[in-house]
Amino acid sequence: MEVTGKREINNFSCIPCEESDVLTQADGFCTNCEEYMCSSCFNAHKKYKLNRDHTLMDCNEEVTQRESSSEFEKCELHLNEPVKFYCAQHEQVGCGDCMVIGHRSCKVDYVLDKANDLTCTKELESLTKRPEICKTEAKRLLSSIKDNKVQVDDINDKFKQEVNLFWEEMTTQINNLRDFMLIEGECIKDRDNLSMTKLEGETESIINDLSVISDLFESKVQSPSQLFVCSVSQKHKLDRLMKQLNDIKSRNKIEPYEFIKDSKITSTLESLGHLGRLQENKDLYDQEDIIEQGVSKPLKTFEDTARSAVSTPLLERQLICRHVKVDGEYLTYADNGNGDVGLYVDKNEIVDGTYLEIEILSLGRRGTIALGLVTDDYPANKHLGWRQNSIGYHGDNGQLFHKRGKGTQFGPTWHVGDKIGLRTYMLITCR
């Protein structure tokens, strides 16, 4: 272990001689003036009445007292030995035992010398400020963590809402298909009932006619001539009635029907392992999952009220981010294949009159980028202006939408390279 900067007696110079540009070895240390002096300077020093009580301490003794004083930290590993050495190679301080055990081959410095060199330097100032800087960062991180904790419940509530909404939509659709199928069956049933009712009436009418003819024949049994005449006269009627019976018999048919499952629906149901899939933001950023992209560079501000927001990364400022990739100061729409609205909401409050601007770098496949104003409870899956409490300008058709899905012509359509400005609160949606 090589120790540099550790002062032996012959390394101390006389301070008064140094002030006269003379290099003289110190013979001792004046404990009253706290200066190293040679014998000549100390004797001259004591000639003055005010300095006659001053004492000159041996340099070795002064160093020993200095090392045992509270100026040194105590080593926690070696029975409170003073921490007197610094290893620059490992950036560690320790007592003599620490240096012998762990830094035998290192070049170490004397702590007091390093401390004297460090005092009032920018390095020390920077070092002492680091705790507060780190503390500020930690507080900012803690605030972000607390915001994320709030978002945990919000995201889960939204997730459950979307699952239940999809279930309701699916159930409604299936119920509609079931009702339509049942109506088809009811129509066939009503048609067959109507047909059978008609045949039933016709058959009963023929039975009545035959009963009349039968009664007529029975009344003529005692008179052969009358029976003959009656049989001849009723023969054509009987033939007609038999013909009607044969016709009814041929029409006495119903159309059997049964329910056949739709093969596509059956196959889909059998293949389903889940109602859907839970997709985290990190999956949305996977380029293999991105079907189409619309890219914009957001929040270029020209007023002081928005400069503080721009200085903070978008990823740290995001309050809500769905189907949108955040890359530095760029937002990219990431379609999941269902055409869901992409949304980025900045959690920083923007006061009235603040001017914000985005630059269109790519329109994607559809180019339906919209800017507008909404309340904080606006549904995240709806384009701007389509619902109450919202107004939005849509760049694909240049129309302004206000509280409904029908827009009015407002301005030009957007193209790559266009810059679009907005004042007050901004919400960006994409599809």
Residue pairs with C-beta under 8 A, 6 or more apart in sequence:
1 99
1 100
1 103
1 104
1 105
1 106
1 108
2 106
2 107
2 108
3 85
3 99
3 108
3 109
3 110
4 107
4 108
4 109
4 110
5 109
5 110
5 113
5 114
6 110
6 113
7 63
7 110
7 113
9 26
9 59
9 60
10 25
12 25
12 26
12 29
12 36
12 59
13 23
13 24
13 25
13 26
13 36
14 22
14 24
14 25
14 26
14 27
14 36
14 37
14 38
14 41
15 26
15 35
15 36
15 37
16 35
16 37
16 38
16 41
16 45
17 23
17 24
17 38
17 41
24 38
24 40
24 41
25 38
26 36
26 37
26 38
26 59
27 37
27 38
27 39
27 42
27 56
27 59
28 36
28 37
28 39
28 42
28 56
28 57
28 58
28 59
28 62
29 35
29 36
29 37
29 56
29 57
29 58
29 59
29 62
30 36
30 37
30 42
30 45
30 54
30 55
30 56
30 57
31 54
31 55
31 57
31 62
32 51
32 53
32 54
32 55
33 45
33 51
33 54
36 59
37 45
37 56
39 56
42 54
42 56
45 51
45 54
46 52
46 54
66 112
67 82
67 84
68 82
71 112
72 82
72 83
72 84
72 111
73 82
73 83
73 93
74 80
74 81
74 82
74 83
75 81
75 82
75 83
75 94
75 95
75 97
75 98
77 94
77 95
77 97
77 98
78 95
78 97
78 98
81 95
81 96
81 97
82 95
83 93
83 94
83 95
83 98
83 111
84 95
84 96
84 110
84 111
84 112
85 93
85 94
85 95
85 96
85 98
85 99
85 103
85 108
85 109
85 110
85 111
86 92
86 93
86 108
86 109
86 110
86 111
86 114
87 93
87 94
87 99
87 103
87 106
87 107
87 108
87 109
88 107
88 108
88 109
89 103
89 106
89 107
90 102
90 103
90 106
92 98
92 102
92 103
93 111
94 102
94 103
99 106
99 108
118 124
144 316
147 319
147 347
151 319
151 320
154 320
158 380
159 278
162 381
163 275
163 276
166 275
166 276
167 275
181 259
185 257
185 259
188 255
188 257
192 254
192 255
195 251
195 254
196 252
196 254
199 248
199 251
199 252
202 244
202 248
203 245
203 248
206 241
206 244
206 245
206 248
209 237
209 241
210 238
210 241
213 234
213 237
213 238
216 230
216 234
217 227
217 230
217 231
217 234
220 226
220 227
220 230
221 227
279 336
281 321
283 289
284 290
284 323
284 324
284 325
284 334
284 336
285 325
285 334
289 334
289 336
290 325
290 332
290 334
290 335
291 335
291 336
291 337
292 333
292 335
292 364
292 365
292 366
293 332
293 333
293 334
293 335
293 362
293 364
294 332
294 333
294 342
294 362
294 363
294 364
294 365
294 366
294 367
294 368
294 369
294 430
295 330
295 331
295 332
295 333
295 360
295 361
295 362
295 364
296 330
296 331
296 358
296 359
296 360
296 361
296 369
296 428
297 329
297 330
297 331
297 358
297 359
297 361
298 314
298 329
298 330
298 331
298 344
298 356
298 358
298 428
299 306
299 309
299 310
299 314
299 329
299 346
299 356
299 357
299 358
299 426
300 310
300 356
300 357
300 358
300 359
300 419
301 307
301 309
301 310
301 354
301 355
301 356
301 357
302 355
302 357
303 353
303 354
303 355
305 350
305 351
305 353
305 354
306 350
306 354
306 355
306 356
308 348
309 317
309 346
309 348
309 350
310 329
312 348
313 328
313 329
314 326
314 328
314 329
314 331
314 344
314 346
315 326
317 346
317 347
317 348
318 326
318 344
318 345
318 346
318 347
319 345
319 346
319 347
320 343
320 344
320 345
320 380
321 343
321 344
321 345
322 340
322 341
322 342
322 343
322 380
323 333
323 334
323 335
323 336
323 340
323 341
323 342
323 343
323 430
324 331
324 332
324 333
324 334
324 342
324 343
324 344
324 430
325 331
325 332
325 333
325 334
326 344
330 361
331 344
331 428
333 342
333 364
333 369
333 430
333 431
334 342
335 342
335 364
335 365
335 431
339 431
340 381
340 431
341 380
341 381
341 382
341 383
341 429
341 430
341 431
342 429
342 430
342 431
343 380
343 427
343 428
343 429
343 430
344 427
344 428
345 427
346 426
350 356
350 424
350 425
350 426
351 424
352 423
352 424
353 423
353 424
354 423
354 424
355 421
355 422
355 423
356 421
356 422
356 423
356 426
357 419
357 420
357 421
357 422
358 371
358 419
358 420
358 428
359 417
359 418
359 419
360 369
360 395
360 414
360 415
360 416
360 417
360 418
360 419
360 420
361 416
361 417
362 416
363 369
363 395
363 414
363 415
363 416
364 430
366 396
366 431
367 395
367 396
367 413
367 414
368 383
368 394
368 395
368 396
368 430
368 431
369 394
369 395
369 396
369 414
369 428
369 429
369 430
370 383
370 384
370 385
370 392
370 393
370 394
370 395
370 401
370 428
370 429
370 430
371 384
371 392
371 393
371 395
371 420
371 422
371 426
371 427
371 428
372 384
372 385
372 390
372 391
372 392
372 393
372 401
372 422
372 426
372 427
373 384
373 390
373 391
373 392
373 424
373 425
373 426
373 427
374 384
374 389
374 390
374 391
374 392
374 425
374 427
375 389
375 390
377 389
378 387
378 389
378 390
378 427
379 387
382 390
383 392
383 394
383 401
383 429
383 431
384 390
384 391
384 392
384 393
384 394
384 401
384 427
384 429
385 391
385 392
385 393
385 394
385 400
385 401
385 402
385 403
385 404
385 407
386 392
386 401
386 404
386 405
387 403
388 403
389 403
390 401
390 402
390 403
391 400
391 401
391 402
391 403
392 400
392 401
392 429
393 399
393 400
393 401
393 410
393 411
393 420
394 400
394 401
394 407
395 413
395 414
395 418
395 420
396 413
396 414
397 407
397 413
398 409
398 410
398 411
398 412
398 413
399 407
399 408
399 409
399 410
400 407
400 408
400 409
400 410
400 411
401 407
402 408
414 420
